[in-house]
Amino acid sequence: MHWHTSHLRPMPWKGERDPYKIWLSEIILQQTRVEQGLPYYEKFIAAYPTVSHLADAPQDEVLKNWEGLGYYSRARNMHATAKYIAGELAGRFPDTYAGIRSLKGVGDYTAAAIAAFAYDLPHAVLDGNVYRVLARFFGIRTSIDTPAAKKEFSALAATLLDTARPGAYNQAIMDFGAMHCTPRQPACATCPLQEHCVAFKTGQVSALPVKSKAAEKKDRFFAYAVFYHGDHTWVRQRAGKDIWQNLYEFPLLELPVLPADTGTLPGLLLNHCFPQGAPPGARVRGISRPYRQTLTHRIITAVFCEIDLPEKTEVADFQKNILEKYQRIEHVKLKKILALPRIIDWFWQEKDVTLKFN
């Protein structure tokens, strides 16, 4: 805490006592770098200054404002929690650790952070920065991404907490890890904890904290049909518990492997979407290069096939052929009002500007 007095890291949520704003910042910063999350925090505070404003917003709008942050389950949980607080709790944010922890999308760390920063409750935070500081200082070699580590580090963090000033202490140790005891090239030469740091004294700084080997990612291959029907195209909202839940995408054919000749994809897509035969006059406009997006457990490779449909294509028949779960939308409105997976957004960005999709 003495180090922190001369190493402040200004952020708009620091010193904030409003639990709604603290909660919002913590949800945004889950699995997100501060530099990336900061503009989203400012955007959400401007759009939804209170939990009731967020609760009243349509989910599509919330997801659109979240676009680009990834891990969209955070946004869906956040919106559901806002509705719960506004409706069931009359807009009052819970003021106990147990009450905060019970909210959808709130884990141990987020609950501890809100409890300490908003209400000065004696709960120690345990984020990646804190794990790193504790692992190095005490020389702990337990893999930090295991249940055993969570129990061990949580107990240790609780014993170190300044219970009289939990918010200030939590902020100090988090900032110390983010600014001084960094993952790479930590400032060990000027570290005030150097004398007692086990990792420094034993030459283990670069080896700590220990992490388990990451699980192998599964490859998935998507062929998208970008149908042009006048000034409209067709999209669906993804459902179920698969990736990109509630985001919008084009008609999709998932393949076991991507064919070496992507020129075969338009025919496969037309057969998939029009099993009774493609409309006479349907024309392939172009086939994109493969796009690749890496998710936590998946690597998605996608190719976009642009296909013009004749004006006489019957809308009802088209919708029937693709199982009545797609909707027709103007090209110019697609990116402006709907939240899209990042891989589709990349496709849009590289398109010819004369298509006026931006």
C-alpha positions as CSV (number, residue, x, y, z in Angstrom):
1,M,0.0,0.0,0.0
2,H,3.0,2.3,0.6
3,W,4.2,1.5,-3.0
4,H,0.7,2.3,-4.2
5,T,0.7,5.9,-2.9
6,S,3.3,6.8,-5.5
7,H,2.2,4.5,-8.3
8,L,-1.4,5.4,-9.0
9,R,-3.0,3.9,-12.1
10,P,-5.9,6.2,-12.9
11,M,-9.1,4.5,-14.2
12,P,-12.6,5.9,-14.3
13,W,-14.0,3.2,-12.0
14,K,-11.3,3.6,-9.3
15,G,-12.6,5.2,-6.2
16,E,-16.1,4.5,-7.4
17,R,-18.7,3.6,-4.7
18,D,-21.6,2.9,-7.0
19,P,-21.9,-0.9,-7.0
20,Y,-23.6,-0.8,-10.4
21,K,-20.6,0.9,-12.0
22,I,-18.1,-1.3,-10.2
23,W,-20.1,-4.4,-11.3
24,L,-20.2,-3.1,-14.9
25,S,-16.4,-2.5,-15.0
26,E,-15.7,-5.9,-13.5
27,I,-17.9,-7.8,-16.0
28,I,-16.3,-5.9,-18.9
29,L,-12.8,-6.6,-17.6
30,Q,-13.3,-10.3,-17.2
31,Q,-10.9,-11.9,-19.7
32,T,-10.3,-8.5,-21.3
33,R,-7.3,-6.2,-21.1
34,V,-7.9,-2.8,-19.4
35,E,-6.9,-0.9,-22.6
36,Q,-9.5,-2.8,-24.6
37,G,-12.2,-2.7,-21.9
38,L,-12.0,1.0,-21.1
39,P,-13.9,2.4,-24.1
40,Y,-16.6,-0.2,-23.6
41,Y,-17.0,0.8,-20.0
42,E,-17.4,4.5,-21.0
43,K,-19.8,3.5,-23.8
44,F,-22.0,1.5,-21.5
45,I,-22.1,4.1,-18.7
46,A,-23.1,6.7,-21.3
47,A,-25.8,4.5,-22.8
48,Y,-27.0,2.9,-19.5
49,P,-26.2,5.3,-16.6
50,T,-28.2,3.1,-14.1
51,V,-29.1,-0.5,-13.8
52,S,-32.7,0.3,-14.8
53,H,-31.5,1.8,-18.1
54,L,-29.6,-1.4,-18.8
55,A,-32.5,-3.6,-17.8
56,D,-34.9,-1.7,-20.1
57,A,-32.6,-2.0,-23.2
58,P,-33.3,-4.6,-25.9
59,Q,-30.9,-7.5,-25.8
60,D,-29.9,-7.0,-29.4
61,E,-28.9,-3.5,-28.6
62,V,-26.8,-4.6,-25.6
63,L,-25.1,-7.2,-27.7
64,K,-24.4,-4.7,-30.4
65,N,-22.8,-2.4,-28.0
66,W,-20.7,-5.3,-26.7
67,E,-19.6,-6.3,-30.2
68,G,-15.9,-6.8,-30.4
69,L,-15.3,-7.8,-26.8
70,G,-16.0,-11.5,-27.3
71,Y,-17.2,-13.9,-24.7
72,Y,-20.8,-12.8,-25.3
73,S,-22.2,-14.8,-22.4
74,R,-20.9,-12.0,-20.2
75,A,-23.2,-9.5,-21.9
76,R,-26.2,-11.9,-21.8
77,N,-25.6,-12.6,-18.1
78,M,-25.1,-8.9,-17.5
79,H,-28.4,-8.0,-19.1
80,A,-30.3,-10.8,-17.3
81,T,-28.8,-9.6,-14.0
82,A,-29.8,-6.0,-14.6
83,K,-33.4,-7.2,-15.3
84,Y,-33.3,-9.2,-12.0
85,I,-32.0,-6.2,-10.0
86,A,-34.4,-3.7,-11.5
87,G,-37.4,-6.0,-11.3
88,E,-36.9,-8.3,-8.3
89,L,-34.7,-6.0,-6.1
90,A,-36.4,-2.7,-7.0
91,G,-33.2,-1.4,-8.5
92,R,-31.1,-1.9,-5.3
93,F,-27.8,-3.7,-5.8
94,P,-27.1,-6.4,-3.2
95,D,-24.9,-5.2,-0.3
96,T,-23.6,-8.5,1.0
97,Y,-21.0,-10.8,-0.5
98,A,-23.5,-13.7,-0.6
99,G,-26.1,-11.5,-2.3
100,I,-23.6,-10.3,-4.9
101,R,-22.2,-13.7,-5.4
102,S,-25.7,-15.1,-6.2
103,L,-26.1,-12.8,-9.2
104,K,-25.9,-14.5,-12.6
105,G,-22.4,-14.2,-14.2
106,V,-20.7,-13.1,-10.9
107,G,-18.0,-15.4,-9.6
108,D,-15.9,-15.3,-6.4
109,Y,-13.5,-12.7,-7.7
110,T,-16.1,-10.3,-9.0
111,A,-18.2,-10.6,-5.8
112,A,-15.1,-9.9,-3.7
113,A,-14.2,-6.9,-5.8
114,I,-17.7,-5.4,-5.6
115,A,-18.0,-6.1,-1.9
116,A,-14.7,-4.5,-1.1
117,F,-14.7,-1.5,-3.4
118,A,-18.4,-0.6,-3.0
119,Y,-19.0,-1.5,0.6
120,D,-15.6,-1.9,2.2
121,L,-16.4,-5.5,3.2
122,P,-13.4,-7.6,4.1
123,H,-13.1,-9.9,1.1
124,A,-9.8,-10.4,-0.7
125,V,-9.8,-10.3,-4.5
126,L,-8.0,-13.0,-6.5
127,D,-7.4,-12.1,-10.1
128,G,-4.5,-13.0,-12.4
129,N,-2.3,-10.2,-11.0
130,V,-2.8,-11.3,-7.5
131,Y,-2.1,-14.9,-8.3
132,R,1.2,-13.9,-9.9
133,V,2.3,-11.7,-7.0
134,L,1.5,-14.4,-4.4
135,A,3.0,-17.2,-6.4
136,R,6.3,-15.4,-6.8
137,F,6.6,-13.9,-3.4
138,F,5.8,-17.2,-1.6
139,G,7.3,-19.5,-4.2
140,I,4.1,-21.4,-4.7
141,R,4.3,-24.0,-7.5
142,T,0.7,-25.2,-7.6
143,S,-0.8,-24.7,-11.0
144,I,-3.0,-21.6,-10.7
145,D,-5.7,-22.9,-13.0
146,T,-6.6,-25.8,-10.8
147,P,-9.3,-26.1,-8.0
148,A,-6.5,-26.8,-5.5
149,A,-4.8,-23.6,-6.4
150,K,-8.0,-21.6,-6.0
151,K,-8.5,-23.0,-2.5
152,E,-4.8,-22.4,-1.5
153,F,-4.5,-18.9,-2.9
154,S,-7.8,-17.8,-1.6
155,A,-6.9,-18.8,1.9
156,L,-3.5,-17.1,1.6
157,A,-5.0,-13.9,0.2
158,A,-7.5,-13.7,3.0
159,T,-4.8,-13.9,5.6
160,L,-2.9,-11.0,4.0
161,L,-5.9,-8.7,3.6
162,D,-6.0,-5.3,5.4
163,T,-9.5,-5.8,6.8
164,A,-9.6,-2.1,7.9
165,R,-9.1,-0.9,4.3
166,P,-9.9,-3.9,2.1
167,G,-10.8,-1.8,-1.0
168,A,-7.5,0.1,-0.9
169,Y,-5.4,-3.0,-0.2
170,N,-7.1,-5.0,-3.0
171,Q,-6.5,-2.2,-5.5
172,A,-2.9,-1.9,-4.4
173,I,-2.0,-5.5,-4.9
174,M,-3.9,-5.7,-8.2
175,D,-2.0,-2.6,-9.5
176,F,1.3,-3.9,-8.2
177,G,0.8,-7.1,-10.3
178,A,-0.3,-5.1,-13.3
179,M,2.4,-2.4,-13.2
180,H,5.4,-3.8,-11.3
181,C,5.3,-7.6,-10.9
182,T,4.3,-8.0,-14.6
183,P,4.2,-11.4,-16.5
184,R,7.2,-10.5,-18.5
185,Q,10.2,-8.3,-17.5
186,P,9.0,-7.5,-14.0
187,A,10.8,-4.7,-12.2
188,C,12.6,-6.9,-9.7
189,A,15.7,-4.6,-9.5
190,T,13.6,-1.9,-7.8
191,C,11.0,-4.1,-6.1
192,P,10.2,-3.2,-2.5
193,L,9.4,-6.9,-1.8
194,Q,12.6,-8.1,-3.3
195,E,14.3,-9.0,0.0
196,H,11.6,-11.6,0.9
197,C,10.5,-12.7,-2.5
198,V,11.2,-16.5,-2.9
199,A,11.0,-16.4,-6.7
200,F,13.6,-13.6,-6.9
201,K,16.0,-15.2,-4.4
202,T,15.8,-18.6,-6.1
203,G,15.8,-17.4,-9.7
204,Q,12.3,-18.6,-10.4
205,V,10.6,-15.3,-11.4
206,S,10.1,-16.3,-15.0
207,A,8.8,-19.8,-14.0
208,L,6.1,-18.6,-11.7
209,P,3.2,-18.7,-11.6
210,V,2.8,-22.3,-12.9
211,K,0.0,-23.0,-15.4
212,S,-1.4,-26.3,-16.6
213,K,-0.9,-27.1,-20.3
214,A,-3.7,-25.6,-22.3
215,A,-6.3,-28.0,-23.8
216,E,-6.1,-28.6,-27.5
217,K,-8.5,-26.5,-29.5
218,K,-11.0,-28.2,-31.9
219,D,-11.2,-27.1,-35.5
220,R,-14.5,-26.2,-37.1
221,F,-15.2,-25.2,-40.7
222,F,-18.1,-22.9,-41.7
223,A,-19.3,-22.1,-45.2
224,Y,-21.6,-19.1,-45.3
225,A,-24.1,-18.1,-48.0
226,V,-24.3,-14.3,-48.3
227,F,-27.5,-14.1,-50.4
228,Y,-28.2,-10.8,-52.2
229,H,-32.0,-10.5,-52.8
230,G,-32.4,-6.9,-54.1
231,D,-31.1,-4.7,-51.4
232,H,-31.6,-7.3,-48.7
233,T,-29.8,-10.3,-47.3
234,W,-30.7,-13.2,-45.0
235,V,-29.5,-13.8,-41.4
236,R,-30.5,-15.8,-38.4
237,Q,-29.9,-15.4,-34.7
238,R,-27.9,-18.3,-33.3
239,A,-29.6,-20.2,-30.5
240,G,-28.8,-23.1,-28.2
241,K,-25.6,-23.4,-26.2
242,D,-23.1,-23.3,-29.0
243,I,-20.7,-20.5,-29.7
244,W,-21.9,-17.0,-30.5
245,Q,-25.3,-17.5,-28.8
246,N,-27.8,-14.8,-29.8
247,L,-25.5,-13.2,-32.4
248,Y,-26.5,-13.0,-36.1
249,E,-25.1,-14.9,-39.0
250,F,-25.7,-15.8,-42.7
251,P,-27.1,-19.2,-43.8
252,L,-24.5,-21.7,-42.7
253,L,-23.3,-25.1,-43.7
254,E,-20.8,-26.6,-41.2
255,L,-18.4,-29.1,-42.8
256,P,-16.1,-31.7,-41.4
257,V,-13.2,-30.3,-43.4
258,L,-12.8,-27.3,-45.7
259,P,-12.5,-28.6,-49.3
260,A,-9.3,-27.9,-51.1
261,D,-11.3,-26.3,-53.9
262,T,-13.6,-23.7,-52.3
263,G,-15.2,-23.3,-55.7
264,T,-17.4,-26.3,-54.8
265,L,-18.9,-24.4,-51.8
266,P,-21.6,-22.3,-53.6
267,G,-23.2,-25.4,-55.1
268,L,-23.2,-27.1,-51.7
269,L,-24.8,-24.1,-50.1
270,L,-27.5,-23.7,-52.7
271,N,-28.4,-27.4,-52.4
272,H,-28.5,-27.0,-48.6
273,C,-30.7,-23.9,-48.7
274,F,-32.8,-24.9,-51.7
275,P,-33.2,-28.7,-51.6
276,Q,-35.9,-28.6,-54.3
277,G,-33.5,-26.8,-56.6
278,A,-31.8,-23.4,-56.7
279,P,-33.9,-20.5,-58.2
280,P,-33.3,-20.1,-62.0
281,G,-30.9,-17.3,-62.5
282,A,-29.0,-17.5,-59.2
283,R,-25.5,-16.3,-59.8
284,V,-22.3,-16.7,-57.7
285,R,-20.8,-13.2,-57.2
286,G,-17.7,-14.3,-55.4
287,I,-16.0,-16.6,-52.9
288,S,-13.9,-15.1,-50.1
289,R,-10.6,-16.2,-48.8
290,P,-10.7,-18.3,-45.7
291,Y,-11.1,-16.3,-42.5
292,R,-9.8,-17.7,-39.2
293,Q,-10.9,-16.9,-35.6
294,T,-9.5,-18.5,-32.5
295,L,-11.8,-18.9,-29.5
296,T,-11.2,-20.4,-26.1
297,H,-11.8,-24.0,-27.2
298,R,-12.3,-23.7,-30.9
299,I,-10.6,-22.5,-34.1
300,I,-13.2,-21.4,-36.6
301,T,-12.3,-21.3,-40.3
302,A,-15.0,-19.6,-42.5
303,V,-15.5,-19.0,-46.2
304,F,-18.2,-16.6,-47.5
305,C,-19.9,-17.3,-50.8
306,E,-21.7,-14.3,-52.2
307,I,-24.7,-15.3,-54.3
308,D,-27.2,-13.1,-56.2
309,L,-30.8,-14.3,-56.2
310,P,-33.2,-13.3,-59.0
311,E,-35.8,-10.7,-58.0
312,K,-38.6,-13.2,-58.7
313,T,-37.4,-15.5,-55.9
314,E,-40.4,-15.9,-53.7
315,V,-39.6,-14.7,-50.2
316,A,-42.0,-17.2,-48.6
317,D,-40.5,-20.1,-50.5
318,F,-37.0,-19.0,-49.6
319,Q,-37.8,-18.8,-45.9
320,K,-39.5,-22.2,-46.0
321,N,-36.5,-23.8,-47.7
322,I,-34.2,-22.6,-44.9
323,L,-36.5,-23.8,-42.1
324,E,-38.2,-20.5,-41.3
325,K,-35.5,-19.3,-38.9
326,Y,-33.9,-16.7,-41.0
327,Q,-34.9,-13.1,-41.4
328,R,-34.6,-10.6,-44.3
329,I,-32.7,-7.4,-43.6
330,E,-31.4,-4.5,-45.6
331,H,-27.7,-4.6,-46.4
332,V,-27.0,-1.1,-45.0
333,K,-28.7,-2.0,-41.7
334,L,-27.1,-5.3,-41.1
335,K,-23.9,-4.2,-39.4
336,K,-25.4,-1.1,-37.9
337,I,-28.1,-2.7,-35.8
338,L,-27.2,-6.4,-35.3
339,A,-24.4,-8.0,-33.3
340,L,-22.2,-10.2,-35.5
341,P,-19.5,-12.7,-34.7
342,R,-16.1,-11.1,-35.2
343,I,-15.2,-13.4,-38.1
344,I,-18.2,-12.0,-40.0
345,D,-17.3,-8.5,-39.1
346,W,-13.8,-9.0,-40.5
347,F,-15.4,-10.2,-43.8
348,W,-17.5,-7.0,-43.9
349,Q,-14.5,-4.8,-43.3
350,E,-12.6,-6.2,-46.3
351,K,-15.4,-5.8,-48.7
352,D,-15.5,-3.3,-51.5
353,V,-16.7,0.0,-50.1
354,T,-19.0,0.4,-53.1
355,L,-21.2,-2.2,-51.6
356,K,-22.0,0.4,-48.9
357,F,-22.4,-2.1,-46.1
358,N,-20.6,0.1,-43.5
